[in-house]
Amino acid sequence: MNTPLINGILDYIKQKNIPFHMPGHKNNAKDFEELKVIQKYLFDMDLTEVDGLDNLHSPEGIIKETQEKISKCLGSEESFILVNGSTAGIYSMILGVTKPKDKIIIQRNSHRSVYSAAFLGDLEVEYINPKVLDGFNIPVSIDLDEAFKVIEKNKDAKAVVLTYPTYYGTCFDLESLINHAHKHGILVLVDEAHGAHFPFNNKLPKSAISLGADVSVNSFHKTLPSLTQTAVLNVNKGVDVEGIKYMLRMFQSTSPSYVLMASVDAAINIMEREGEKLLDEVIYYIDEFKKDIKGFDSYNILDENFIGKSFIYDLDKTRIVINTSFGGKVLDSILRKNYNIQVEMSDIFNIVLIGSVGDKKEFYDRLKFALLDLKDKMPKTVFDYKNYSVSYKKVLSLREAYYLPKKKVKLREAKGLVSAEMVVPYPPGIPILIPGEIITDEIIELLDIYRANNITLNGLSDSNAEYIFVVNGG
């Protein structure tokens, strides 16, 4: 067939890779009945808003009933199905509670969608800088004292936007920050994309809604048995939801996929019925895996022993982060090529694997075998393990920087200039440079390191990352 996309997908399927990546249904390896029904009736379920099937933008029937069920399970006042991913939810929760020129406080290691929302809403942004974990060189938490100081200096902020958990499964003391923000009448909006499974097992961190967050967004497809592009927005008691509903109608497709919505219904039913047991199983698999790998010089696993370091308050037990002397990108490539194991992502130093209720024990047996087989075979890669934290200096808003005249310059000659582009290593999709920020030596150095390690940099108009657009005269 002359179908390059289909052919490429089929080639990947034929490799029979072990999926330590999203989506959380893991090819329905557990044979969940709800997902088998969707598979069986896939084309029959690809429908539109005919009589009896309700309407996502004004639900009164089966969609409303499903959303009420989700709300009950997640402990929210209201929950809304998202078919345009968590991004649509993040846009809606931020723009639904703000107006142009409002100020919001952003955790600086937020997903690019948070910054896009600030751009779309013409919002003023202040930052809470993350803390980086030595050795792993990843942003893992925030210092509450520093966060409180930012809030005290910006009491006029409409909202604070937080990421909980991080891509690496780490959590800060969210409840304390929520309480502090609420003392000043500031709303707390949480990108909880990677924590959709938290409400279903008490061995996991508490959910943002249960801790008092005003609004949260969960990517169902990341950690629950739901199809890619599905998510849920949750609103707590006391929040004016009308603006959020308006924005949801704006940012969600007017032709939502009934297949995707059905998978959300399937996922919540599976989790309500047996989520606690399924999560107990995968946590057990991961705990046993960590015990078997721990102690080998080639690997350092981010586990409970790191709680308290760099202000880490809690950890997602289903997320596996392995720091390796081989280098993360090298280990990622070898696992895929030689062992048919696909990780979620890798950076210079680490690999990240997503565990979910869709996993089977043999996944972890294969992973353990591969890592033990490799531990004495791979040459040790020498890295400079300095702390790659970055200081950010904002001089213009995102919107100002975008609309001002621009010029293209060599990245290596851009020190001191104001970026007109967003630079986003992907995954995990956290920008290291935002329009309106000063380009510094440390940012240029970090971009050179990313390029040298073949890490994709989204957002730059120059795909080779040799040039960058800057504000003309900035």
ROGU-121797 format. One record per residue (C-alpha): residue in one letter; x, y, z. Coordinates in nm, 4 decimals, padded with zeros to 6 digits. Layout:
REC aa        u        v        w
REC  A        X        Y        Z
...
***
This chain:
REC aa        u        v        w
REC  M  00.0000  00.0000  00.0000
REC  N  00.1183  00.3524 -00.0745
REC  T  00.0417  00.4583  00.2825
REC  P  00.3634  00.5737  00.4514
REC  L  00.2038  00.6492  00.7877
REC  I  00.0162  00.3192  00.8057
REC  N  00.3217  00.1284  00.6849
REC  G  00.5439  00.2902  00.9465
REC  I  00.3009  00.2089  01.2248
REC  L  00.2711 -00.1522  01.1065
REC  D  00.6512 -00.1811  01.0991
REC  Y  00.6626 -00.0708  01.4613
REC  I  00.3883 -00.3159  01.5591
REC  K  00.5763 -00.6038  01.3933
REC  Q  00.8746 -00.5392  01.6216
REC  K  00.6613 -00.6419  01.9221
REC  N  00.8325 -00.3917  02.1511
REC  I  00.7605 -00.3957  02.5233
REC  P  00.5775 -00.0635  02.5799
REC  F  00.7148  00.1297  02.8763
REC  H  00.5576  00.4397  02.7244
REC  M  00.2140  00.5964  02.7031
REC  P -00.0719  00.5261  02.6365
REC  G -00.1482  00.3463  02.9600
REC  H -00.3587  00.0672  02.8104
REC  K -00.0282 -00.0837  02.6808
REC  N -00.1883 -00.2322  02.3688
REC  N -00.4582 -00.3754  02.5951
REC  A -00.2163 -00.6449  02.7102
REC  K -00.4515 -00.7138  03.0027
REC  D -00.7481 -00.7800  02.7702
REC  F -00.9810 -00.5349  02.9421
REC  E -01.3313 -00.6195  02.8221
REC  E -01.4324 -00.2564  02.7786
REC  L -01.1438 -00.1949  02.5393
REC  K -01.2145 -00.5145  02.3474
REC  V -01.5689 -00.3868  02.2872
REC  I -01.4302 -00.0609  02.1447
REC  Q -01.1894 -00.2557  01.9245
REC  K -01.4676 -00.4806  01.7969
REC  Y -01.7023 -00.1935  01.7108
REC  L -01.4375  00.0660  01.6180
REC  F -01.5915  00.1810  01.2888
REC  D -01.9472  00.1499  01.4163
REC  M -01.8552  00.3749  01.7097
REC  D -01.7051  00.6439  01.4860
REC  L -02.0185  00.8546  01.5009
REC  T -02.1466  01.2090  01.5222
REC  E -02.4040  01.3901  01.7354
REC  V -02.7120  01.2046  01.6150
REC  D -03.0234  01.1632  01.8259
REC  G -02.9491  00.9689  02.1440
REC  L -02.5711  01.0221  02.1447
REC  D -02.5660  01.3576  02.3263
REC  N -02.3318  01.6510  02.2534
REC  L -01.9979  01.7165  02.4261
REC  H -02.0456  02.0925  02.4103
REC  S -02.3885  02.0870  02.5770
REC  P -02.4253  01.7429  02.7363
REC  E -02.7651  01.6381  02.8633
REC  G -02.7627  01.2596  02.8192
REC  I -02.4996  00.9847  02.8054
REC  I -02.2012  01.2227  02.7986
REC  K -02.3360  01.4114  03.0989
REC  E -02.3909  01.0823  03.2815
REC  T -02.0327  00.9731  03.2084
REC  Q -01.8895  01.3053  03.3246
REC  E -02.0854  01.2803  03.6484
REC  K -01.9427  00.9331  03.7023
REC  I -01.5896  01.0639  03.6427
REC  S -01.6501  01.3482  03.8867
REC  K -01.7653  01.1072  04.1559
REC  C -01.4598  00.8833  04.1073
REC  L -01.2116  01.1706  04.1094
REC  G -01.3752  01.3664  04.3911
REC  S -01.4371  01.6837  04.1918
REC  E -01.7369  01.9115  04.1850
REC  E -01.7481  01.8767  03.8053
REC  S -01.5361  01.6934  03.5487
REC  F -01.5237  01.7430  03.1730
REC  I -01.4072  01.4973  02.9053
REC  L -01.1267  01.6298  02.6843
REC  V -01.0664  01.4915  02.3346
REC  N -00.8013  01.7469  02.2363
REC  G -00.5602  01.6242  02.5021
REC  S -00.4556  01.7908  02.8252
REC  T -00.3465  02.0906  02.6203
REC  A -00.7098  02.1901  02.5580
REC  G -00.7764  02.1549  02.9305
REC  I -00.4765  02.3661  03.0289
REC  Y -00.5783  02.6392  02.7851
REC  S -00.9337  02.6286  02.9194
REC  M -00.8521  02.6320  03.2901
REC  I -00.6081  02.9236  03.2565
REC  L -00.8047  03.1373  03.0111
REC  G -01.1348  03.0474  03.1760
REC  V -01.0408  03.2215  03.5012
REC  T -00.8345  03.5150  03.3667
REC  K -00.8717  03.8153  03.1414
REC  P -00.6084  03.9907  02.9245
REC  K -00.3258  04.1607  03.1209
REC  D -00.3986  03.9541  03.4344
REC  K -00.0951  03.8227  03.6167
REC  I -00.0341  03.4527  03.6751
REC  I  00.2494  03.2744  03.8532
REC  I  00.3942  02.9785  03.6652
REC  Q  00.6160  02.6969  03.7821
REC  R  00.9019  02.7461  03.5344
REC  N  00.9265  02.3749  03.4440
REC  S  00.5697  02.3750  03.3154
REC  H  00.4654  02.2152  02.9878
REC  R  00.4735  02.4368  02.6792
REC  S  00.0914  02.4478  02.6747
REC  V  00.0968  02.6615  02.9901
REC  Y  00.3089  02.9226  02.8134
REC  S  00.0944  02.9000  02.5022
REC  A -00.2079  02.9775  02.7191
REC  A -00.0287  03.2815  02.8618
REC  F  00.0465  03.3947  02.5067
REC  L -00.3115  03.3447  02.3892
REC  G -00.4512  03.5269  02.6909
REC  D -00.1979  03.8126  02.6842
REC  L -00.1140  03.7376  03.0464
REC  E  00.1677  03.8729  03.2598
REC  V  00.3829  03.5891  03.3901
REC  E  00.6004  03.5506  03.6983
REC  Y  00.8063  03.2392  03.7678
REC  I  00.8671  02.9920  04.0467
REC  N  01.1981  02.8271  03.9562
REC  P  01.2310  02.4499  04.0061
REC  K  01.4957  02.2646  04.2017
REC  V  01.7224  02.0305  04.0074
REC  L  01.8304  01.6939  04.1502
REC  D  02.2081  01.6524  04.1428
REC  G  02.3376  01.3622  03.9339
REC  F  02.0054  01.3110  03.7592
REC  N  02.0065  01.6731  03.6401
REC  I  01.6274  01.6937  03.6214
REC  P  01.3817  01.9453  03.7704
REC  V  01.2052  01.7613  04.0514
REC  S  01.0429  02.0037  04.2937
REC  I  01.0157  02.3585  04.4235
REC  D  01.1360  02.5214  04.7436
REC  L  00.8189  02.6275  04.9251
REC  D  00.9918  02.9215  05.0934
REC  E  01.0938  03.0559  04.7538
REC  A  00.7449  02.9898  04.6167
REC  F  00.5874  03.1738  04.9107
REC  K  00.8151  03.4724  04.8464
REC  V  00.7052  03.4841  04.4824
REC  I  00.3418  03.4793  04.5938
REC  E  00.4031  03.7520  04.8548
REC  K  00.5603  03.9738  04.5868
REC  N  00.2708  03.9098  04.3492
REC  K -00.0410  03.9157  04.5619
REC  D -00.2249  04.0659  04.2662
REC  A -00.1817  03.7414  04.0709
REC  K -00.5057  03.5827  03.9593
REC  A -00.3724  03.2267  03.9695
REC  V -00.0679  03.0102  04.0263
REC  V -00.0155  02.7309  03.7720
REC  L  00.1688  02.4237  03.9007
REC  T  00.2950  02.0910  03.7644
REC  Y  00.2221  01.7920  03.9890
REC  P  00.3695  01.5377  03.9437
REC  T  00.6617  01.6156  03.7168
REC  Y  00.7338  01.4051  03.4094
REC  Y  00.9762  01.2183  03.6362
REC  G  00.7084  01.1316  03.8925
REC  T  00.8268  01.3677  04.1662
REC  C  00.5951  01.5801  04.3801
REC  F  00.6348  01.8823  04.6053
REC  D  00.4212  01.9738  04.9073
REC  L  00.1236  02.0864  04.7002
REC  E -00.1190  02.1149  04.9916
REC  S  00.0948  02.3733  05.1720
REC  L  00.1297  02.5818  04.8588
REC  I -00.2440  02.5641  04.7901
REC  N -00.3197  02.6835  05.1435
REC  H -00.0742  02.9723  05.1124
REC  A -00.2112  03.0832  04.7757
REC  H -00.5695  03.0658  04.8997
REC  K -00.4847  03.2958  05.1933
REC  H -00.4259  03.5649  04.9315
REC  G -00.7283  03.4769  04.7214
REC  I -00.5140  03.3289  04.4441
REC  L -00.6534  03.0350  04.2492
REC  V -00.4422  02.7192  04.2171
REC  L -00.4504  02.5482  03.8771
REC  V -00.2664  02.2170  03.8434
REC  D -00.1303  02.0427  03.5382
REC  E -00.1717  01.6910  03.6776
REC  A -00.1390  01.5264  03.3388
REC  H  00.0832  01.2485  03.4703
REC  G -00.1228  01.1832  03.7840
REC  A -00.4596  01.0577  03.6564
REC  H -00.4088  00.7326  03.8511
REC  F -00.3448  00.8980  04.1895
REC  P -00.7060  00.8824  04.3214
REC  F -00.7236  00.5055  04.2853
REC  N -00.4585  00.3822  04.5296
REC  N -00.3421  00.5193  04.8655
REC  K  00.0160  00.4066  04.7980
REC  L  00.0356  00.6934  04.5499
REC  P  00.0521  01.0691  04.6134
REC  K -00.2782  01.2393  04.6839
REC  S -00.4569  01.3977  04.3890
REC  A -00.4535  01.7743  04.3384
REC  I -00.8310  01.8007  04.3761
REC  S -00.8253  01.6106  04.7074
REC  L -00.5577  01.8528  04.8344
REC  G -00.7766  02.1541  04.7540
REC  A -00.6614  02.2659  04.4090
REC  D -00.9238  02.4749  04.2311
REC  V -00.8814  02.3143  03.8891
REC  S -00.6747  02.0212  03.7642
REC  V -00.6186  01.8506  03.4316
REC  N -00.5472  01.4750  03.4005
REC  S -00.4190  01.2999  03.0880
REC  F -00.6134  00.9759  03.1005
REC  H -00.4115  00.8306  02.8144
REC  K -00.0788  00.8695  02.9968
REC  T -00.1387  00.6370  03.2916
REC  L -00.4923  00.4974  03.2546
REC  P -00.6311  00.2478  02.9988
REC  S -00.7645  00.5152  02.7644
REC  L -00.6798  00.6070  02.4042
REC  T -00.4246  00.8713  02.3116
REC  Q -00.5521  01.2292  02.3137
REC  T -00.7996  01.1736  02.5987
REC  A -00.7960  01.3714  02.9197
REC  V -01.0238  01.5182  03.1858
REC  L -01.0553  01.8642  03.3406
REC  N -01.1679  01.8720  03.7055
REC  V -01.3150  02.1668  03.8947
REC  N -01.3394  02.1887  04.2729
REC  K -01.6113  02.3417  04.4870
REC  G -01.6425  02.7180  04.4868
REC  V -01.4949  02.7765  04.1411
REC  D -01.6906  02.9802  03.8853
REC  V -01.7001  02.7289  03.6028
REC  E -01.8745  02.9320  03.3327
REC  G -01.5576  03.0826  03.1878
REC  I -01.3940  02.7400  03.1783
REC  K -01.6935  02.5920  02.9964
REC  Y -01.6783  02.8748  02.7430
REC  M -01.3111  02.8069  02.6754
REC  L -01.3706  02.4327  02.6490
REC  R -01.6190  02.5012  02.3716
REC  M -01.3552  02.7161  02.2029
REC  F -01.0581  02.4799  02.2294
REC  Q -01.2282  02.1450  02.1771
REC  S -01.3235  02.0112  01.8374
REC  T -01.6861  02.0599  01.7328
REC  S -01.6625  01.7041  01.5986
REC  P -01.5387  01.5124  01.9038
REC  S -01.4491  01.1485  01.8526
REC  Y -01.6980  00.9103  02.0096
REC  V -01.4263  00.6449  02.0007
REC  L -01.2043  00.8621  02.2203
REC  M -01.4905  00.9515  02.4548
REC  A -01.5863  00.5848  02.4790
REC  S -01.2307  00.5019  02.5861
REC  V -01.2572  00.7550  02.8704
REC  D -01.5779  00.5832  02.9794
REC  A -01.3992  00.2471  02.9560
REC  A -01.0994  00.3674  03.1575
REC  I -01.3038  00.5112  03.4430
REC  N -01.5120  00.1945  03.4598
REC  I -01.2008 -00.0247  03.4759
REC  M -01.0442  00.1929  03.7450
REC  E -01.3636  00.2152  03.9508
REC  R -01.4037 -00.1623  03.9391
REC  E -01.0459 -00.2796  03.9946
REC  G -00.8093  00.0165  03.9859
REC  E -00.6760 -00.0322  04.3372
REC  K -00.5919 -00.3981  04.2728
REC  L -00.4364 -00.3271  03.9333
REC  L -00.2210 -00.0507  04.0781
REC  D -00.1168 -00.2759  04.3665
REC  E  00.0039 -00.5256  04.1064
REC  V  00.2104 -00.2812  03.9033
REC  I  00.3575 -00.1209  04.2161
REC  Y  00.4631 -00.4688  04.3316
REC  Y  00.6227 -00.5435  03.9927
REC  I  00.8158 -00.2176  04.0061
REC  D  00.9242 -00.2565  04.3691
REC  E  01.0615 -00.6043  04.2947
REC  F  01.2350 -00.4768  03.9814
REC  K  01.4009 -00.1966  04.1771
REC  K  01.5235 -00.4397  04.4439
REC  D  01.6861 -00.6578  04.1777
REC  I  01.8567 -00.3681  03.9999
REC  K  01.9592 -00.1672  04.3049
REC  G  02.3248 -00.1881  04.3997
REC  F  02.4730 -00.2052  04.0514
REC  D  02.7132  00.0798  03.9749
REC  S  02.5749  00.1240  03.6247
REC  Y  02.2293  00.2293  03.7467
REC  N  02.0903  00.4751  03.9980
REC  I  01.7121  00.4584  04.0393
REC  L  01.5057  00.7550  04.1561
REC  D  01.3209  00.6019  04.4518
REC  E  01.1939  00.6818  04.8019
REC  N  01.5503  00.7354  04.9250
REC  F  01.5472  01.0656  04.7394
REC  I  01.2475  01.2040  04.9264
REC  G  01.3691  01.5136  05.1072
REC  K  01.6433  01.5870  04.8544
REC  S  01.5980  01.8938  04.6336
REC  F  01.2633  01.9414  04.8144
REC  I  01.1090  01.6191  04.6808
REC  Y  00.8033  01.5570  04.8999
REC  D  00.6603  01.2401  04.7439
REC  L  00.7056  01.0061  04.4477
REC  D  00.4825  00.8246  04.2005
REC  K  00.5653  00.4576  04.2576
REC  T  00.4582  00.3684  03.9033
REC  R  00.7185  00.5922  03.7361
REC  I  01.0694  00.4530  03.6800
REC  V  01.3621  00.6919  03.6336
REC  I  01.7035  00.5318  03.5873
REC  N  02.0198  00.7370  03.5838
REC  T  02.2860  00.5428  03.3969
REC  S  02.6595  00.5625  03.3500
REC  F  02.6019  00.4629  02.9856
REC  G  02.4099  00.7820  02.9177
REC  G  02.0326  00.7917  02.8817
REC  K  02.0190  00.8247  02.5030
REC  V  02.2653  00.5363  02.4606
REC  L  02.0726  00.3049  02.6909
REC  D  01.7426  00.3990  02.5238
REC  S  01.8829  00.3059  02.1826
REC  I  02.0352 -00.0254  02.2987
REC  L  01.7169 -00.1342  02.4779
REC  R  01.5128 -00.0732  02.1633
REC  K  01.7611 -00.2208  01.9149
REC  N  01.8801 -00.5280  02.1068
REC  Y  01.5951 -00.6095  02.3474
REC  N  01.2780 -00.4671  02.1857
REC  I  01.2065 -00.2502  02.4879
REC  Q  01.0733  00.0997  02.4191
REC  V  01.1107  00.3514  02.7013
REC  E  00.8945  00.6613  02.7368
REC  M  01.1813  00.9056  02.6965
REC  S  01.5510  00.9557  02.7501
REC  D  01.7683  01.2547  02.8141
REC  I  02.1444  01.2884  02.8381
REC  F  02.1652  01.1116  03.1725
REC  N  01.8439  00.9160  03.2303
REC  I  01.5730  00.6970  03.0906
REC  V  01.2096  00.7310  03.1980
REC  L  00.9642  00.4413  03.1878
REC  I  00.5904  00.4605  03.2514
REC  G  00.4277  00.1829  03.4493
REC  S  00.0517  00.1486  03.4312
REC  V -00.2435 -00.0763  03.5070
REC  G -00.1997 -00.2196  03.1568
REC  D  00.1373 -00.3790  03.2398
REC  K  00.2111 -00.7483  03.2739
REC  K  00.4799 -00.9076  03.4922
REC  E  00.6788 -01.0251  03.1920
REC  F  00.7398 -00.6618  03.0917
REC  Y  00.9478 -00.6164  03.4053
REC  D  01.1167 -00.9543  03.3712
REC  R  01.2335 -00.8523  03.0228
REC  L  01.3507 -00.5131  03.1457
REC  K  01.5419 -00.6666  03.4370
REC  F  01.7077 -00.9219  03.2093
REC  A  01.8166 -00.6510  02.9657
REC  L  01.9635 -00.4211  03.2296
REC  L  02.1486 -00.7022  03.4062
REC  D  02.2751 -00.8325  03.0741
REC  L  02.4095 -00.4874  02.9865
REC  K  02.5640 -00.3832  03.3152
REC  D  02.9120 -00.5225  03.2413
REC  K  02.9034 -00.4956  02.8635
REC  M  02.8639 -00.1247  02.8036
REC  P  03.1544  00.1198  02.8153
REC  K  03.1081  00.3878  03.0754
REC  T  03.0357  00.7207  02.9140
REC  V  03.2083  01.0113  03.0857
REC  F  02.9758  01.3054  03.1430
REC  D  03.0278  01.6317  03.3177
REC  Y  02.7633  01.5852  03.5867
REC  K  02.7404  01.9487  03.6784
REC  N  02.4017  02.0820  03.7702
REC  Y  02.2351  02.2013  03.4499
REC  S  01.9945  02.4374  03.6198
REC  V  01.9231  02.7578  03.4321
REC  S  01.8465  03.1078  03.5510
REC  Y  01.5787  03.2866  03.3519
REC  K  01.5470  03.6613  03.2954
REC  K  01.2204  03.7833  03.1434
REC  V  01.2207  04.1322  02.9923
REC  L  00.9129  04.1147  02.7666
REC  S  00.5848  03.9275  02.7732
REC  L  00.5495  03.6309  02.5381
REC  R  00.3015  03.8241  02.3287
REC  E  00.5188  04.1372  02.3028
REC  A  00.8226  03.9335  02.2024
REC  Y  00.6298  03.7474  01.9353
REC  Y  00.4760  04.0526  01.7676
REC  L  00.7809  04.2800  01.7731
REC  P  01.0064  04.2849  01.4643
REC  K  01.2475  03.9908  01.4540
REC  K  01.5821  03.9014  01.3049
REC  K  01.7622  03.5686  01.2656
REC  V  02.1043  03.5326  01.4259
REC  K  02.3450  03.2475  01.4899
REC  L  02.2619  03.0839  01.8212
REC  R  02.6252  03.1004  01.9330
REC  E  02.6187  03.4786  01.8781
REC  A  02.2864  03.5394  02.0525
REC  K  02.4138  03.6011  02.4062
REC  G  02.2332  03.8931  02.5669
REC  L  01.9637  03.9133  02.2998
REC  V  01.5924  03.8601  02.3617
REC  S  01.4472  03.5388  02.2241
REC  A  01.1489  03.5569  01.9910
REC  E  01.1111  03.1778  01.9846
REC  M  01.0145  02.9031  02.2276
REC  V  01.2768  02.6278  02.2539
REC  V  01.1377  02.3005  02.3843
REC  P  01.3351  01.9767  02.4252
REC  Y  01.0856  01.7011  02.3504
REC  P  00.9992  01.5008  02.5400
REC  P  00.9157  01.6142  02.8042
REC  G  00.7980  01.9389  02.6454
REC  I  00.9328  02.1800  02.9080
REC  P  01.0707  02.4980  02.7464
REC  I  01.4242  02.6049  02.8297
REC  L  01.3736  02.9349  02.6504
REC  I  01.0602  03.1446  02.6123
REC  P  00.9905  03.4469  02.3885
REC  G  01.0778  03.7557  02.5888
REC  E  01.3648  03.5950  02.7840
REC  I  01.7330  03.6877  02.7638
REC  I  01.9533  03.4314  02.5883
REC  T  02.2420  03.3556  02.8234
REC  D  02.5690  03.1648  02.7960
REC  E  02.4263  02.8790  03.0041
REC  I  02.1243  02.8465  02.7754
REC  I  02.3464  02.8429  02.4652
REC  E  02.5696  02.5806  02.6285
REC  L  02.2702  02.3672  02.7229
REC  L  02.1266  02.3871  02.3706
REC  D  02.4641  02.2768  02.2322
REC  I  02.4563  01.9754  02.4668
REC  Y  02.1028  01.8850  02.3569
REC  R  02.2034  01.9096  01.9907
REC  A  02.5127  01.6972  02.0449
REC  N  02.2980  01.4265  02.2049
REC  N  02.0337  01.4270  01.9286
REC  I  01.7585  01.5564  02.1550
REC  T  01.4757  01.7080  01.9498
REC  L  01.4301  02.0815  02.0016
REC  N  01.0760  02.1856  01.9123
REC  G  00.9745  02.5445  01.8532
REC  L  01.2816  02.6634  01.6651
REC  S  01.2218  02.7601  01.3033
REC  D  01.5708  02.6271  01.2258
REC  S  01.5484  02.2500  01.2693
REC  N  01.9273  02.2281  01.3038
REC  A  01.9210  02.4710  01.5996
REC  E  02.2063  02.6755  01.4519
REC  Y  02.0006  02.9937  01.4191
REC  I  01.7355  03.1572  01.6322
REC  F  01.4952  03.4473  01.5853
REC  V  01.5469  03.7283  01.8337
REC  V  01.3665  04.0538  01.8952
REC  N  01.5125  04.3065  01.6530
REC  G  01.7005  04.5636  01.8585
REC  G  01.6544  04.3484  02.1701
***
